Amino acid sequence: HASYISSMVIAGKFLYTGSSDKEIRLWRCNTLPFKMDDANLSDRKVAAGNGAVKALVVLADKLISAHQDHKIRVWKIDSQEAAHCKFSHLATLPTLSDRALKLLTPKNHIQIRRHKKCTWVHHVDTVSALALSRDRSLLYSVSWDRTIKIWRTTNFKCLESVGNAHSDAINAVALSNDGDVYTGSADKTIKVWRKNLGETKHSLAATLDKHNSGINALALSADDSVLYSGACDRSILVWEKDNVGNLVAVGALRGHTKSILCLTVVLDLVCSGSEDKTVRIWRGSNTCYSCLAVLEGHKGPIKCLTAARDHCNPSDAESSYFLYSGSLDCDIKVWQIFVPLL
């Protein structure tokens, strides 16, 4: 990439990366059991939107990107073969039909500035994060405009908007399998949103306020039992449910010397990227976590992480993973991690 890496997602054998120069690239990962270098990655520019690419998710044969220009774009994956990689622009959210229908009714208009109104289906600031529901039927988007929007993935119609969900920009969203929605904000809080039985709209279920500064990243454990949050206060808090189902902070992972910018979880490993230019690998349970490794090599803050199990390395003694890190130094680094089995 010619500019810094701002987002990434793995889908099967492919890694998609988005950058601050509007580009989305596809990398085919032809991994070898014990070696992965530049020769094993074939790079393809697949799309170019408007505004930095802040988040990426893959939905079947569609790639969905969130942008700094307040838009969400949907790309049809026509082919992923290295020789003839084809992507086409399918839609921009909110869709034209969605905008037109809402435009006709005054009650659909909201005040966004003193002399400016728009319909509630629009984000009016950077779309910072995306997440898909477990059944892939709903897309959740959060924005620096402090709203959460929910879109139907069959026709990309906006079904709901939660306005003023936080008092400052929303930077992260995570969805649990039971339908709970977690949002992390620059206002130092994590909020839990839930659609109760019989209701059509999400409502606030809890506010978690143990961080001392803005929250940049959220991640759930593989079984959804633990929530991890990373913030500008240099800490990663570990949240677990108590006997009555309320999330409580049970521990903190400390070691980074600057803000936590991103988190990813793969099986029982928690990976964190920081403004201090390092990636840390953590493992533990309950309140007992340890830092297994500190990965150094980037020359800029780590903006995004994703990881996958290495299935080409069967072993009874250790697990192997590939971790991908994107940085403000414009590089993507691929790390192979070997972890002894517990």
C-alpha positions as CSV (number, residue, x, y, z in Angstrom):
1,H,0.0,0.0,0.0
2,A,1.1,3.5,-0.7
3,S,-0.5,4.8,2.5
4,Y,-1.2,3.4,5.9
5,I,-3.2,0.2,6.5
6,S,-6.5,1.0,8.2
7,S,-8.5,-2.3,8.1
8,M,-8.2,-5.9,7.2
9,V,-10.2,-9.1,7.2
10,I,-9.6,-12.8,6.3
11,A,-12.0,-14.8,4.2
12,G,-10.9,-18.3,3.4
13,K,-7.6,-18.2,1.7
14,F,-7.7,-14.5,1.1
15,L,-6.7,-11.4,3.0
16,Y,-8.5,-8.1,2.2
17,T,-6.8,-4.9,3.3
18,G,-8.1,-1.3,3.2
19,S,-5.9,1.8,3.4
20,S,-6.2,5.5,4.0
21,D,-5.8,6.2,0.2
22,K,-9.2,4.6,-0.4
23,E,-7.9,1.4,-1.9
24,I,-8.9,-2.2,-1.0
25,R,-6.4,-4.9,-1.9
26,L,-6.7,-8.7,-2.1
27,W,-3.8,-10.9,-1.1
28,R,-3.9,-14.6,-1.8
29,C,-2.2,-16.5,1.0
30,N,-0.4,-19.5,-0.4
31,T,0.9,-20.6,2.9
32,L,3.6,-23.2,3.4
33,P,3.7,-25.2,6.7
34,F,6.7,-23.4,8.2
35,K,7.4,-20.4,5.9
36,M,5.5,-17.4,4.7
37,D,7.1,-14.5,2.9
38,D,6.5,-12.0,0.2
39,A,6.8,-14.6,-2.5
40,N,3.7,-16.4,-1.1
41,L,1.5,-13.4,-1.4
42,S,0.1,-12.2,-4.8
43,D,-1.2,-8.6,-4.5
44,R,-4.3,-7.3,-6.3
45,K,-6.0,-4.0,-6.1
46,V,-9.7,-4.8,-6.2
47,A,-11.6,-1.6,-5.4
48,A,-11.3,2.1,-4.8
49,G,-14.0,4.0,-3.0
50,N,-13.9,7.5,-1.5
51,G,-12.3,8.2,1.8
52,A,-10.1,6.0,4.0
53,V,-11.3,2.4,4.4
54,K,-12.1,2.1,8.1
55,A,-13.6,-1.4,8.3
56,L,-14.1,-4.5,6.1
57,V,-16.4,-7.5,6.4
58,V,-17.1,-10.4,4.0
59,L,-20.6,-11.7,3.5
60,A,-20.7,-14.8,1.2
61,D,-19.8,-13.4,-2.3
62,K,-19.8,-9.8,-1.1
63,L,-17.2,-7.5,0.4
64,I,-18.6,-4.6,2.5
65,S,-16.4,-1.6,3.3
66,A,-16.9,1.4,5.7
67,H,-15.4,4.7,4.7
68,Q,-14.3,8.0,6.1
69,D,-16.7,9.8,3.6
70,H,-19.7,8.6,5.7
71,K,-20.6,5.8,3.3
72,I,-20.8,2.0,3.3
73,R,-20.0,0.3,0.0
74,V,-20.9,-3.2,-1.1
75,W,-18.7,-5.0,-3.7
76,K,-19.6,-8.1,-5.6
77,I,-16.8,-10.7,-5.7
78,D,-17.1,-12.1,-9.2
79,S,-13.8,-13.9,-9.1
80,Q,-10.9,-14.3,-6.7
81,E,-8.6,-16.2,-8.9
82,A,-5.2,-14.6,-8.9
83,A,-5.0,-14.5,-12.8
84,H,-8.4,-12.7,-13.2
85,C,-9.5,-11.1,-10.0
86,K,-12.8,-9.3,-10.6
87,F,-14.9,-7.1,-8.2
88,S,-17.8,-4.9,-9.1
89,H,-19.5,-2.1,-7.1
90,L,-22.9,-3.3,-6.1
91,A,-24.3,-0.6,-3.8
92,T,-23.6,2.3,-1.6
93,L,-25.4,2.6,1.7
94,P,-27.8,4.1,2.2
95,T,-29.2,2.9,-1.2
96,L,-30.9,5.3,-3.6
97,S,-34.3,3.7,-3.0
98,D,-33.8,3.9,0.8
99,R,-32.9,7.6,0.5
100,A,-35.7,8.4,-1.8
101,L,-38.4,6.8,0.3
102,K,-37.3,8.5,3.5
103,L,-36.9,11.8,1.8
104,L,-40.6,12.2,1.0
105,T,-41.7,12.0,4.7
106,P,-40.8,14.9,7.0
107,K,-40.7,12.7,10.1
108,N,-37.7,10.8,8.6
109,H,-35.6,14.0,8.7
110,I,-33.3,14.7,11.6
111,Q,-31.3,17.9,12.5
112,I,-27.6,17.3,12.2
113,R,-26.4,20.9,12.3
114,R,-28.0,24.3,12.9
115,H,-29.1,24.8,9.3
116,K,-28.8,21.2,7.9
117,K,-31.1,18.2,8.0
118,C,-30.9,14.7,6.5
119,T,-32.8,11.5,6.7
120,W,-32.1,9.1,9.6
121,V,-30.7,6.4,7.3
122,H,-27.5,8.5,6.6
123,H,-24.3,8.4,8.6
124,V,-23.1,12.0,8.8
125,D,-19.5,11.3,9.9
126,T,-16.9,8.6,9.4
127,V,-18.2,5.0,9.6
128,S,-15.7,3.5,12.0
129,A,-16.6,-0.2,12.3
130,L,-18.9,-2.9,11.0
131,A,-20.2,-6.3,12.3
132,L,-22.4,-9.0,11.0
133,S,-25.0,-10.9,13.0
134,R,-24.6,-14.6,13.7
135,D,-27.0,-15.6,11.0
136,R,-25.5,-13.0,8.6
137,S,-29.0,-11.4,8.1
138,L,-28.1,-8.1,9.7
139,L,-25.2,-5.6,9.3
140,Y,-24.4,-3.3,12.1
141,S,-22.5,0.0,11.5
142,V,-21.2,2.5,14.0
143,S,-19.9,6.0,13.4
144,W,-18.2,9.0,14.7
145,D,-21.6,10.6,14.4
146,R,-22.5,8.7,17.6
147,T,-25.1,6.5,16.0
148,I,-25.6,2.7,15.5
149,K,-27.4,1.6,12.3
150,I,-28.8,-1.8,11.4
151,W,-29.1,-2.9,7.8
152,R,-30.8,-6.0,6.3
153,T,-28.2,-7.8,4.2
154,T,-30.6,-9.2,1.6
155,N,-31.5,-5.7,0.2
156,F,-29.3,-3.4,2.3
157,K,-32.3,-1.5,3.6
158,C,-31.7,0.5,6.9
159,L,-34.0,-1.0,9.5
160,E,-33.0,1.0,12.6
161,S,-30.9,3.8,13.8
162,V,-29.9,4.4,17.4
163,G,-29.3,8.1,17.7
164,N,-26.9,9.6,20.3
165,A,-25.9,6.1,21.4
166,H,-22.8,7.7,23.0
167,S,-21.8,11.2,23.9
168,D,-18.7,11.1,21.7
169,A,-17.5,9.2,18.6
170,I,-18.1,5.4,18.4
171,N,-14.9,3.6,17.5
172,A,-15.8,-0.1,17.8
173,V,-18.6,-2.6,17.7
174,A,-18.9,-6.3,18.6
175,L,-21.8,-8.8,18.4
176,S,-22.4,-11.8,20.6
177,N,-24.2,-14.9,19.4
178,D,-27.1,-14.2,21.7
179,G,-27.8,-10.9,19.9
180,D,-26.2,-8.4,22.4
181,V,-24.4,-5.5,20.7
182,Y,-21.4,-3.9,22.3
183,T,-20.2,-0.5,21.3
184,G,-17.0,1.3,22.5
185,S,-16.6,5.0,22.3
186,A,-14.3,8.0,22.8
187,D,-16.6,8.9,25.7
188,K,-14.7,6.2,27.8
189,T,-17.7,3.9,28.0
190,I,-18.8,0.5,26.5
191,K,-22.5,0.2,26.1
192,V,-24.5,-3.0,25.8
193,W,-27.6,-2.9,23.5
194,R,-30.3,-5.5,23.4
195,K,-33.5,-6.1,21.5
196,N,-35.8,-7.6,24.1
197,L,-38.4,-10.2,23.3
198,G,-41.4,-8.6,21.5
199,E,-39.6,-5.3,20.8
200,T,-38.7,-4.0,17.4
201,K,-35.9,-1.6,18.5
202,H,-32.7,-2.0,20.5
203,S,-32.5,-0.5,23.9
204,L,-29.6,0.2,26.3
205,A,-29.0,-2.8,28.6
206,A,-25.9,-1.7,30.5
207,T,-23.0,0.9,30.5
208,L,-19.5,-0.2,31.4
209,D,-17.3,2.6,32.5
210,K,-14.0,1.3,34.0
211,H,-11.7,2.7,31.4
212,N,-10.0,6.1,32.0
213,S,-9.9,7.2,28.4
214,G,-11.5,6.6,25.0
215,I,-12.1,3.0,23.8
216,N,-10.6,2.1,20.4
217,A,-11.2,-1.7,20.1
218,L,-13.5,-4.5,21.2
219,A,-13.2,-8.3,20.8
220,L,-15.1,-11.3,22.0
221,S,-13.7,-14.6,23.0
222,A,-14.4,-17.6,20.7
223,D,-17.2,-18.8,22.9
224,D,-18.6,-15.2,23.6
225,S,-18.1,-15.6,27.3
226,V,-15.4,-12.9,27.6
227,L,-15.3,-9.3,26.2
228,Y,-12.0,-7.6,25.7
229,S,-11.7,-3.8,25.4
230,G,-8.7,-1.7,24.4
231,A,-8.3,2.0,25.2
232,C,-6.1,5.0,25.1
233,D,-5.3,4.4,28.8
234,R,-2.9,1.6,27.6
235,S,-4.9,-1.2,29.1
236,I,-7.0,-4.1,27.9
237,L,-9.8,-4.8,30.3
238,V,-11.3,-8.3,30.6
239,W,-15.1,-8.5,31.1
240,E,-17.0,-11.6,32.2
241,K,-20.6,-12.1,33.2
242,D,-21.5,-12.5,36.8
243,N,-24.1,-14.9,38.3
244,V,-27.0,-12.7,37.1
245,G,-25.6,-12.1,33.7
246,N,-24.1,-8.6,34.2
247,L,-20.7,-7.9,32.7
248,V,-18.0,-7.1,35.3
249,A,-14.3,-6.2,34.8
250,V,-12.3,-9.2,36.2
251,G,-8.8,-8.2,35.1
252,A,-6.6,-6.0,33.0
253,L,-3.8,-6.8,30.6
254,R,-1.0,-4.2,30.9
255,G,2.3,-4.0,29.1
256,H,1.8,-1.6,26.1
257,T,3.3,1.8,26.7
258,K,0.8,3.7,24.5
259,S,-2.8,3.5,23.4
260,I,-4.3,0.2,22.4
261,L,-5.6,0.6,18.8
262,C,-6.8,-2.9,17.8
263,L,-7.7,-6.3,19.1
264,T,-8.3,-9.7,17.6
265,V,-9.0,-13.1,19.2
266,V,-8.1,-16.5,17.7
267,L,-9.1,-19.5,19.8
268,D,-7.6,-18.9,23.2
269,L,-5.2,-16.1,22.2
270,V,-5.8,-12.4,22.5
271,C,-3.7,-10.2,20.2
272,S,-3.4,-6.5,20.7
273,G,-1.9,-3.8,18.5
274,S,-0.7,-0.5,19.9
275,E,0.5,3.0,19.2
276,D,3.8,1.8,20.7
277,K,4.5,0.0,17.4
278,T,4.3,-3.5,19.0
279,V,1.9,-6.4,18.9
280,R,1.4,-8.5,22.1
281,I,0.1,-12.0,22.3
282,W,-1.8,-12.9,25.5
283,R,-3.3,-16.2,26.8
284,G,-5.1,-17.0,30.0
285,S,-8.4,-17.6,31.7
286,N,-10.5,-16.0,34.4
287,T,-8.3,-13.4,36.0
288,C,-4.9,-15.0,35.2
289,Y,-3.4,-13.9,31.8
290,S,0.2,-13.8,30.7
291,C,1.9,-12.1,27.8
292,L,3.4,-14.9,25.6
293,A,5.2,-12.6,23.1
294,V,5.9,-9.1,22.1
295,L,6.2,-8.7,18.3
296,E,8.5,-5.8,17.2
297,G,9.3,-4.7,13.7
298,H,6.8,-2.2,12.6
299,K,8.0,1.4,12.3
300,G,4.6,3.0,13.1
301,P,1.5,2.4,15.3
302,I,-0.5,-0.8,14.7
303,K,-3.9,0.0,13.3
304,C,-5.4,-3.4,12.6
305,L,-5.0,-7.1,13.3
306,T,-6.5,-10.3,12.1
307,A,-5.5,-13.9,12.7
308,A,-6.2,-17.5,11.6
309,R,-5.3,-21.0,12.6
310,D,-2.6,-22.6,10.5
311,H,-4.2,-25.9,9.5
312,C,-1.1,-27.0,7.5
313,N,0.9,-27.6,10.7
314,P,-0.8,-30.5,12.6
315,S,1.0,-31.2,15.9
316,D,0.1,-32.8,19.2
317,A,2.5,-30.5,21.0
318,E,1.7,-27.1,19.7
319,S,-0.8,-24.9,17.8
320,S,0.3,-22.7,14.9
321,Y,-1.3,-19.4,13.9
322,F,-0.8,-16.8,11.3
323,L,-1.2,-13.2,12.5
324,Y,-1.5,-10.3,10.1
325,S,-0.7,-6.7,11.3
326,G,-1.3,-3.5,9.4
327,S,0.4,-0.3,10.4
328,L,0.8,3.4,9.8
329,D,4.2,2.5,8.3
330,C,2.2,1.2,5.2
331,D,3.4,-2.3,5.8
332,I,1.4,-5.5,6.4
333,K,3.5,-8.0,8.4
334,V,2.7,-11.8,8.6
335,W,3.7,-13.5,11.8
336,Q,3.7,-17.3,12.3
337,I,3.1,-18.1,16.0
338,F,3.7,-21.4,17.6
339,V,2.0,-21.9,21.0
340,P,2.4,-25.0,23.2
341,L,-0.8,-26.8,23.9
342,L,-2.0,-26.6,27.5
